[in-house]
Amino acid sequence: MATSKMEEFANATTQAFSSGNIALAQSYLDYINEKLPNAHPKEFEFIDVYYVEHLFWQASQKTKEMGWPLVPTKLQSLYVAFHGKPAV
């Protein structure tokens, strides 16, 4: 259940970008980014696998172009490590 909640949080972030609510999306990304440095290994896994990998899932190119530059560098690195390329 917790894994699907993290995926939904990623979806909420993507949806915020898609609807133009940049401040909300940024606050979600900032929250996750702040948790990353001190994350317990299981928390890190949830951030990496269930949030970052799911970020921009089925998003339009426009949403990706708007949102990707605002993703913190550490989260971008995790995204690229899984997907093999940036969102844009």
C-alpha positions in Angstrom: 0.0 0.0 0.0 2.8 2.4 0.9 4.4 2.0 -2.5 1.2 3.0 -4.3 1.0 6.1 -2.1 4.5 7.2 -3.2 3.5 6.6 -6.8 0.4 8.7 -6.3 2.6 11.4 -4.8 4.7 11.4 -8.0 1.5 11.5 -10.0 0.3 14.5 -7.9 3.6 16.2 -8.6 3.3 15.6 -12.4 -0.4 16.7 -12.3 0.6 19.9 -10.5 3.0 20.7 -13.3 0.4 19.7 -15.9 -2.2 22.0 -14.5 0.3 24.9 -14.2 0.5 24.9 -10.4 4.3 25.2 -10.4 4.5 26.3 -6.8 2.7 23.2 -5.6 4.8 20.8 -7.7 8.0 22.6 -6.5 6.9 22.2 -2.9 6.4 18.4 -3.5 9.8 18.1 -5.1 11.5 20.2 -2.3 9.9 17.9 0.3 11.3 14.8 -1.3 14.6 16.4 -1.9 14.9 17.4 1.7 14.2 13.8 2.9 16.8 12.2 0.6 20.1 13.0 2.3 19.1 11.5 5.7 16.8 8.8 4.4 17.0 5.3 5.9 17.8 2.7 3.2 14.1 1.7 3.0 13.0 5.4 2.7 15.7 6.0 0.0 14.2 3.0 -1.9 10.7 4.5 -1.7 12.0 7.8 -2.9 14.0 6.3 -5.7 11.8 3.5 -6.9 8.3 4.7 -6.2 8.6 8.4 -6.5 11.4 9.4 -8.8 11.0 6.5 -11.3 7.3 7.3 -11.5 7.7 11.0 -11.9 6.4 12.3 -15.3 4.8 8.9 -16.0 2.6 9.4 -19.1 3.1 13.2 -18.9 3.0 15.3 -22.1 6.1 16.7 -23.6 5.1 20.2 -22.6 4.7 19.1 -18.9 8.1 17.4 -19.0 9.7 20.5 -20.5 8.2 22.7 -17.9 8.9 20.4 -14.9 12.2 18.8 -15.6 14.4 21.9 -15.1 12.8 22.3 -11.7 13.6 18.8 -10.5 16.5 19.0 -8.0 19.8 17.7 -9.3 19.9 14.7 -6.9 16.5 13.6 -8.0 17.4 14.1 -11.6 20.4 11.8 -11.1 18.1 9.1 -9.7 15.7 9.5 -12.6 18.5 9.3 -15.2 20.1 6.3 -13.5 16.8 4.4 -13.9 15.5 5.7 -17.2 18.9 6.1 -18.9 18.1 9.6 -20.0 16.5 12.9 -18.7 12.8 13.4 -19.0 13.4 15.8 -21.8 
